[in-house]
């Protein structure tokens, strides 16, 4: 079974027979299912990207704080 069909069946399991029937007989519906799968995949990838961005942002925020602390220590010891 195609991945795009599995995705739509996962979303609407109560309509399995109707979906499979339409998928087998309607190219436009097949295209819609493929578009749906591609959309889901893009959303999933963007969620991963957002999590990576948040992690990098947190790391840089911590690095910034550490550098500021070290600069202040350096400034204070140079008096």
Secondary structure as the mmCIF struct_conf table of DSSP 4:
data_model
#
loop_
_struct_conf.conf_type_id
_struct_conf.id
_struct_conf.beg_label_comp_id
_struct_conf.beg_label_asym_id
_struct_conf.beg_label_seq_id
_struct_conf.end_label_comp_id
_struct_conf.end_label_asym_id
_struct_conf.end_label_seq_id
HELX_RH_AL_P HELX_RH_AL_P1 UNK A 3 UNK A 11
HELX_RH_3T_P HELX_RH_3T_P1 UNK A 13 UNK A 15
HELX_RH_AL_P HELX_RH_AL_P2 UNK A 16 UNK A 25
HELX_RH_AL_P HELX_RH_AL_P3 UNK A 27 UNK A 77
TURN_TY1_P TURN_TY1_P1 UNK A 78 UNK A 78
#
